[in-house]
């Protein structure tokens, strides 16, 4: 019997997260839906999972947290979901660390922990080619050239695709936690610390595996923010996995630096003061206005949607105020009879 620890990190805010929130605000308002048909059509063509500038900043903040620094110093193997935002988050997190820690300099994407929409095996191959087979310097140069937060450095993590050699498309497109568990059993045969950069669904499914009442997952309390980090403790006994407990590492009320604590929220400064959002919820309009979306979609499209959404909400609030006033006047008249 052995006790193993695994660290789960949520990727930074991606372009797809912005698009999903914008679509939500358009669709929930019938008037706005009619007005924004053209904008919605443009958004439907936006399926880019690349990191936003804010997402890059969120991962850099994570990297600069003291507890996370200690984790990175251990003998660590870095896995990533087969998603652009997760792989990019891994690259940002482990860039320039090869010579300063026990990290071996590789990122290993894995299957079965993402819901993708690859149309063909050719699309999957193109996805890999974009990142590069032997070196990621070109991809990193492209990534950093479009970001004011990243420097072009030589010590860039290399992506090893050895766990993604399947010729079955559904292995890349279909989420299957049970298949992942079989891979995890083999992974625990080594003495390395395991760290996985993944999406929120995968992290929450992991947390739900713990059945001990003291550590049971609570969807209200156990928030998975962008760039958040959880530790899972697992008992391994003759090939059987028993999920013992979990602990949130970052951000918590005791460990949130370099973030700023404001009331119940954690915020960071990047052009504006921005809330570190819950990755399981849509980002509200006020926060969307602050996010730097130059790597994602046309700012004109976004501003048009935001302005019209706020205008629609203001009109709705004014109408409700008038209706409320009319009802109160009627009540007053009745009382005066």
C-alpha positions as CSV (number, residue, x, y, z in Angstrom):
1,X,0.0,0.0,0.0
2,X,1.2,3.5,-0.9
3,X,-0.1,7.0,-0.5
4,X,0.2,9.2,-3.6
5,X,-0.4,12.9,-4.2
6,X,-1.6,14.5,-7.4
7,X,-1.9,18.2,-8.1
8,X,-4.7,19.5,-10.4
9,X,-4.5,23.0,-12.0
10,X,-7.3,24.7,-13.8
11,X,-6.1,26.4,-17.0
12,X,-6.2,30.1,-17.3
13,X,-9.1,32.0,-18.9
14,X,-9.4,31.1,-22.6
15,X,-11.0,32.8,-25.5
16,X,-13.7,30.1,-25.6
17,X,-14.7,31.1,-22.1
18,X,-15.3,34.6,-23.3
19,X,-17.3,33.4,-26.3
20,X,-19.5,31.2,-24.1
21,X,-20.4,34.0,-21.8
22,X,-21.2,36.4,-24.6
23,X,-23.4,33.8,-26.3
24,X,-25.2,33.2,-23.0
25,X,-26.0,36.9,-22.5
26,X,-27.3,37.2,-26.1
27,X,-29.5,34.1,-26.0
28,X,-31.1,34.8,-22.6
29,X,-32.6,38.0,-23.9
30,X,-35.1,37.6,-26.8
31,X,-34.9,41.3,-27.8
32,X,-31.2,41.3,-27.8
33,X,-31.1,38.0,-29.7
34,X,-32.9,39.6,-32.6
35,X,-30.7,42.7,-32.5
36,X,-27.4,40.7,-32.2
37,X,-28.1,37.9,-34.8
38,X,-25.1,38.9,-36.9
39,X,-22.8,39.2,-33.9
40,X,-24.0,35.7,-32.7
41,X,-23.2,34.2,-36.1
42,X,-19.7,35.6,-35.8
43,X,-19.3,34.2,-32.3
44,X,-20.4,30.8,-33.5
45,X,-17.3,30.7,-35.7
46,X,-15.1,31.4,-32.7
47,X,-13.9,28.1,-31.2
48,X,-10.4,29.1,-30.2
49,X,-9.3,27.6,-26.9
50,X,-6.2,29.7,-26.8
51,X,-5.3,31.6,-23.6
52,X,-6.4,35.2,-23.2
53,X,-3.9,37.8,-22.0
54,X,-5.8,37.6,-18.7
55,X,-5.4,33.8,-18.7
56,X,-1.6,34.2,-19.2
57,X,-1.5,36.7,-16.3
58,X,-3.5,34.3,-14.1
59,X,-1.0,31.5,-14.7
60,X,1.9,33.8,-14.1
61,X,0.3,34.8,-10.7
62,X,0.0,31.1,-9.9
63,X,3.6,30.5,-10.8
64,X,4.6,33.3,-8.4
65,X,2.7,31.8,-5.4
66,X,5.2,30.5,-2.7
67,X,3.3,27.2,-2.1
68,X,3.2,26.5,-5.8
69,X,6.9,27.3,-6.2
70,X,7.6,24.5,-3.6
71,X,5.5,22.0,-5.5
72,X,7.3,22.8,-8.7
73,X,10.7,22.1,-7.0
74,X,9.8,18.4,-6.4
75,X,10.5,15.6,-8.9
76,X,7.5,16.4,-11.0
77,X,5.9,15.0,-14.2
78,X,3.6,17.5,-16.0
79,X,0.5,16.2,-17.8
80,X,-2.0,18.3,-19.7
81,X,-5.5,17.8,-21.2
82,X,-5.4,17.6,-25.0
83,X,-6.6,21.2,-25.2
84,X,-4.9,24.3,-26.5
85,X,-5.6,26.3,-23.4
86,X,-4.3,23.6,-21.0
87,X,-1.1,23.0,-23.0
88,X,-0.5,26.8,-23.2
89,X,-1.1,27.1,-19.5
90,X,1.5,24.3,-18.9
91,X,4.0,26.1,-21.1
92,X,3.6,29.4,-19.3
93,X,3.7,27.8,-15.9
94,X,6.9,25.7,-16.6
95,X,8.7,28.1,-18.9
96,X,12.3,28.8,-17.7
97,X,12.2,26.2,-14.9
98,X,14.2,23.3,-16.3
99,X,17.5,24.4,-14.8
100,X,16.0,25.7,-11.5
101,X,14.1,22.7,-10.3
102,X,13.7,18.9,-10.6
103,X,11.4,19.4,-13.6
104,X,12.5,17.5,-16.7
105,X,11.4,20.0,-19.2
106,X,8.6,18.1,-20.8
107,X,4.8,18.4,-21.0
108,X,2.8,15.2,-21.7
109,X,-0.7,15.7,-23.1
110,X,-3.1,12.8,-22.3
111,X,-6.4,11.6,-23.6
112,X,-9.8,10.9,-22.2
113,X,-10.0,14.0,-20.0
114,X,-11.4,16.5,-22.6
115,X,-14.5,16.9,-24.8
116,X,-13.1,18.0,-28.1
117,X,-14.6,18.4,-31.5
118,X,-12.0,17.2,-34.0
119,X,-13.6,16.3,-37.3
120,X,-10.9,13.9,-38.5
121,X,-7.5,12.4,-37.6
122,X,-6.0,14.9,-39.9
123,X,-7.3,17.7,-37.6
124,X,-5.6,16.0,-34.7
125,X,-2.4,15.8,-36.5
126,X,-2.5,19.4,-37.5
127,X,-3.2,20.3,-33.8
128,X,0.1,18.6,-32.8
129,X,2.1,20.1,-35.7
130,X,1.0,23.6,-34.6
131,X,2.8,23.0,-31.3
132,X,5.8,21.3,-32.9
133,X,7.2,17.8,-32.5
134,X,10.7,18.2,-31.2
135,X,10.8,21.8,-30.0
136,X,8.3,24.4,-29.0
137,X,10.4,27.5,-29.6
138,X,8.5,28.6,-32.7
139,X,5.1,28.1,-31.0
140,X,6.4,29.9,-27.9
141,X,7.8,32.8,-30.1
142,X,4.4,33.1,-31.7
143,X,2.6,33.0,-28.4
144,X,4.9,35.5,-26.7
145,X,5.0,37.9,-29.7
146,X,1.3,38.4,-29.3
147,X,1.5,38.9,-25.5
148,X,3.1,41.7,-23.6
149,X,3.5,39.4,-20.6
150,X,5.8,36.8,-22.1
151,X,9.4,36.9,-23.0
152,X,11.0,34.9,-25.8
153,X,13.3,32.5,-24.0
154,X,15.2,29.4,-25.0
155,X,14.3,27.3,-21.9
156,X,10.7,26.4,-23.2
157,X,9.0,23.1,-22.2
158,X,9.0,20.5,-24.9
159,X,5.7,18.6,-25.7
160,X,6.0,14.9,-25.8
161,X,3.0,13.3,-27.6
162,X,3.8,9.7,-26.6
163,X,0.5,9.3,-24.7
164,X,-1.6,10.5,-27.7
165,X,-0.7,8.0,-30.4
166,X,-4.2,6.5,-30.7
167,X,-5.7,6.3,-34.2
168,X,-9.3,6.3,-32.7
169,X,-10.9,9.8,-33.0
170,X,-13.2,9.2,-30.1
171,X,-10.2,8.9,-27.7
172,X,-9.5,12.6,-28.5
173,X,-13.1,13.8,-28.5
174,X,-14.7,11.8,-25.7
175,X,-14.3,12.4,-22.0
176,X,-13.9,9.1,-20.1
177,X,-12.7,9.3,-16.5
178,X,-12.6,5.5,-16.1
179,X,-10.1,5.2,-19.0
180,X,-8.0,7.9,-17.4
181,X,-7.9,6.0,-14.1
182,X,-6.3,3.0,-15.8
183,X,-3.6,5.3,-17.1
184,X,-3.2,6.8,-13.6
185,X,-2.5,3.4,-12.0
186,X,0.5,3.0,-14.3
187,X,1.6,6.6,-13.7
188,X,1.8,5.9,-9.9
189,X,4.4,3.2,-10.5
190,X,7.0,6.0,-10.6
191,X,8.1,8.1,-7.7
192,X,7.4,11.4,-9.4
193,X,4.9,14.0,-8.2
194,X,2.1,14.2,-10.7
195,X,0.6,17.5,-11.8
196,X,-2.2,17.8,-14.4
197,X,-3.4,21.0,-16.0
198,X,-7.0,20.4,-17.0
199,X,-10.5,21.8,-17.4
200,X,-12.9,22.4,-14.5
201,X,-15.1,19.3,-15.3
202,X,-12.2,17.0,-14.9
203,X,-11.1,18.6,-11.6
204,X,-14.6,18.5,-10.1
205,X,-15.1,14.9,-11.1
206,X,-11.8,14.2,-9.3
207,X,-13.0,16.0,-6.2
208,X,-16.3,14.1,-6.3
209,X,-14.4,10.8,-6.0
210,X,-13.6,11.5,-2.3
211,X,-16.4,10.0,-0.2
212,X,-15.1,10.8,3.3
213,X,-17.7,13.2,4.8
214,X,-15.0,15.4,6.1
215,X,-13.7,16.1,2.6
216,X,-16.8,15.6,0.4
217,X,-17.0,18.1,-2.5
218,X,-19.3,21.1,-1.9
219,X,-20.1,23.0,-5.1
220,X,-20.8,26.2,-3.1
221,X,-17.6,26.2,-1.1
222,X,-15.1,24.3,-3.4
223,X,-14.8,26.8,-6.2
224,X,-12.6,26.1,-9.2
225,X,-11.3,29.5,-10.3
226,X,-9.2,29.9,-13.4
227,X,-5.6,28.9,-12.5
228,X,-6.7,27.4,-9.1
229,X,-4.8,24.5,-7.7
230,X,-6.0,21.4,-5.7
231,X,-4.1,18.5,-4.1
232,X,-5.6,15.0,-4.1
233,X,-4.4,12.2,-1.8
234,X,-4.9,8.7,-3.1
235,X,-4.2,5.3,-1.5
236,X,-2.9,2.8,-4.0
237,X,-3.2,-0.8,-3.0
238,X,-2.7,-3.7,-5.4
239,X,-3.9,-1.7,-8.4
240,X,-6.9,-0.3,-6.5
241,X,-7.3,3.4,-6.1
242,X,-8.9,4.9,-3.0
243,X,-9.4,8.6,-3.1
244,X,-8.7,9.8,0.4
245,X,-9.0,13.5,0.6
246,X,-8.4,16.8,-1.2
247,X,-7.0,20.2,-0.2
248,X,-7.3,23.5,-2.1
249,X,-3.8,24.9,-2.4
250,X,-4.5,28.2,-4.3
251,X,-6.2,30.6,-4.0
252,X,-7.4,30.3,-0.3
253,X,-7.9,32.8,2.4
254,X,-4.6,31.7,3.8
255,X,-2.7,31.5,0.5
256,X,-3.7,33.9,-2.2
257,X,-0.6,36.1,-2.8
258,X,0.1,37.6,-5.4
259,X,-3.7,38.1,-5.7
260,X,-5.5,40.7,-3.7
261,X,-8.3,39.7,-1.3
262,X,-11.4,41.9,-1.7
263,X,-14.4,40.9,0.4
264,X,-15.2,37.3,-0.8
265,X,-13.3,37.6,-4.0
266,X,-9.7,37.4,-5.2
267,X,-8.6,40.0,-7.7
268,X,-5.5,40.9,-9.7
269,X,-4.3,43.9,-11.6
270,X,-3.8,43.8,-15.3
271,X,-4.7,47.1,-17.0
272,X,-7.8,47.0,-14.7
273,X,-8.5,45.4,-11.4
274,X,-10.0,42.0,-12.4
275,X,-11.8,39.3,-10.4
276,X,-10.4,35.8,-10.6
277,X,-13.6,34.2,-11.9
278,X,-15.3,30.9,-11.1
279,X,-14.6,28.7,-14.1
280,X,-18.0,27.0,-13.7
281,X,-20.0,30.1,-14.2
282,X,-20.5,32.6,-17.0
283,X,-18.5,35.8,-16.6
284,X,-20.8,38.8,-15.9
285,X,-20.9,41.8,-18.3
286,X,-19.1,44.2,-16.0
287,X,-16.1,41.8,-15.7
288,X,-16.2,41.0,-19.5
289,X,-15.7,44.7,-20.1
290,X,-12.4,44.7,-18.2
291,X,-10.9,41.6,-19.9
292,X,-8.2,42.1,-22.5
293,X,-9.5,40.1,-25.5
294,X,-7.0,41.1,-28.2
295,X,-5.9,37.5,-28.8
296,X,-9.4,36.2,-29.2
297,X,-12.0,38.1,-31.2
298,X,-12.7,41.6,-32.6
299,X,-13.1,44.1,-29.9
300,X,-15.8,45.9,-31.9
301,X,-18.0,42.7,-31.8
302,X,-17.5,42.3,-28.1
303,X,-18.1,46.0,-27.2
304,X,-21.2,46.0,-29.4
305,X,-22.6,43.0,-27.5
306,X,-21.7,44.4,-24.1
307,X,-23.2,47.8,-24.8
308,X,-26.4,46.4,-26.1
309,X,-26.7,43.9,-23.3
310,X,-26.2,46.7,-20.7
311,X,-28.7,48.9,-22.5
312,X,-31.2,46.1,-22.6
313,X,-30.7,45.4,-18.9
314,X,-31.1,49.1,-18.1
315,X,-34.4,49.3,-20.1
316,X,-35.6,46.2,-18.2
317,X,-34.7,47.7,-14.8
318,X,-36.4,51.0,-15.7
319,X,-39.5,49.2,-16.8
320,X,-39.6,47.2,-13.6
321,X,-39.1,50.4,-11.6
322,X,-42.1,52.1,-13.3
323,X,-44.3,49.0,-12.8
324,X,-43.3,48.9,-9.1
325,X,-44.1,52.7,-8.8
326,X,-47.5,52.2,-10.4
327,X,-48.3,49.3,-8.1
328,X,-47.3,51.4,-5.0
329,X,-49.4,54.4,-6.2
330,X,-52.4,52.0,-6.6
331,X,-51.9,50.7,-3.1
332,X,-51.6,54.2,-1.7
333,X,-54.9,55.2,-3.4
334,X,-56.7,52.2,-2.0
335,X,-55.4,52.9,1.5
336,X,-56.6,56.5,1.2
337,X,-60.2,55.5,0.3
